[in-house]
Amino acid sequence: MWLVALLCFLLPVMASAAPGCQASTGTGTASFGSQTSIKINSSTQNTSIANAGVACGGSLLTVLGAPGYINAVVSTTNGSKLKNAAGDTIPYQIFADQTYTYQITPGTALNYYNSTLLNLLGLTGSNNAPLPMYFRTVTGALNLSSGTYTDTVTVNWSWSICTLVSVGNLCIGPVNTGSTSSVVNLSLTIGNDCTINAPNISFGTAPLVSAFSPVTQTISVQCTKGTSYTVGLSDGSNASSGQRRMANGGNYINYEIYQGASGTTRWGSTAGQTRASGSADVNPGAGTGTSTQGFVYNSKVLTGQTTPPAGTYTDTVVISVGF
């Protein structure tokens, strides 16, 4: 009788639902929303797309020890800049994660296939989930006209993932490979805006209303590039029948504000009383986004009224800019 000795080698393996990726969408959109031409310089705008073109799953963490990759290579139409019809641009950055840690540089592959990034994205479960992409504008001294700014991002995806890995991180199963391209259309709307610098008016102190001297000053306005606008002044908080008045309790002093250094045309808020940007005394024309335009006025306490009791008389006038 022959004795046969058999030596069996058992190779431990770890198995799970087959990890891998697949193309999931062709075209998507992501909007930064709306912001003004002034605030865009100090406030970053963020947007994202939940599905940037590929979905992966099947417990990717179980096979991360084996060689593999999920690469995204992006290119943009306008060089990572949102652009409007006038040619003005807003730079932005692209990221793989919501913490803006993993930046995707155009032309350079970003590998989503690492445990830290997958954990950040919450893609460690067994179910297929799309890979997202995040976008953030760059602040700075931007001089922008109003309008809609757009760019198109093309994402070229490629992946190679082992579907079964041994304890020694050896690939013992099929390799899931593939490639696809997707497009993300970005947009951001810039609206008109202005900054206003208006000094208070002080007539000083006088014993009689007829003794107050006129005050000549300038309201300075800086508005969005290429924008024509009008500037109006309200009748104030104490007006009566369109007559501006400063008040102290139930007593009043009538006064007016006129256009120009020595003009007699009332500066108000209704048609014919507002001032157009083209009529500015300093830098007339449409807004430039960088230059201040000055509107000179003269303000007078009206004579022909009875001097009221002594006291401090005040009023509040609202400046409005219309586009």
C-alpha positions, 0 to 999 in steps of 0.5 A: 500500500502506498502512502500519499502525503498532500501538503495544501497551502491555503491563501487567505483572501478578503472578499467584498462586493466587487469594488470598481467604477463606472461612468455615470453622467455626461454633462452637469451644471454648477452655479455660484449664484449671484454677487455684486461687483464689489462684494466679489472682491472680498467674498469667495463664492462656492459651488459644487457638483455631486456627480462629476462623471464617475460613480465608484463603490464596492468597499474601495477601502478593502482594496486600497492596498493594491496598486490602482488609481481613479484619476481625474484630469481637467481642462477648462475653456477659459483657463480656470476663469469665469468670463462674461461677454465683455471679456472680464474674468473671475479666477476660480479653483477646482477641488476634489473635496468639500474642505478644499484640501485636494486641489485639482490643477488643470492638466495634472491628474488628481487621484481620488484613490486614497483612504483620506480623500475617500473618507472625506467624501464619505465613499467608504461603504459598499454602495456605488456613489458618484465622485463630486467636484468643488469649485471656489472663486479667488478674491482680489482686486477685480474690476468687473462689469455686470453680467453672466460669467461662465466657463466649461470644465472637461473632466477626463476620467480613468481608473484601474482598481483590483476587485479582489486583494489578498491579505498581502495586498496582492491582486488576485482578482480581475482589474476593473479599468475604464475611462470616460469624459464629462463636462461641467458648465459653471456660471456666476452672475455679477450685479451692479453695485456702488459705494457712496461717500456722503459727508453730513451737512452742518449749517453751524450756529446762528441767532436767526434763520437768515444768518445761516450760510450755505454749505457746498459739498460733494457726494462721491460715488463709485459704481460698477464698470460700464454702468450708467446710473442716477443719484437721487436724494429723499425729501428727508424724515420731516418733509411737508408737501415736498419741503425739506425740514429739520426738526426739533420736537414740533418746531422746524427749519425749512432748508433745501439741497440744490444741484451744483455749487451754485445751482438752483435746481432742487436735488430730489428723487423724482424724475427731473430732480435726480442726477445722472452719472453723465452729469457728475461734476467729477469724472462724468460718464458711466461708472468705471469700477475704480474711479470715484465720481463726484456730485457737487451740491449746495444746501441752504436754510431758506429765508422768509421763515420765522426763526423757531425756538433755540435748539438743535435741529436735524434731519436725515436724507437718504441717497439712492442709486438707480441703474 
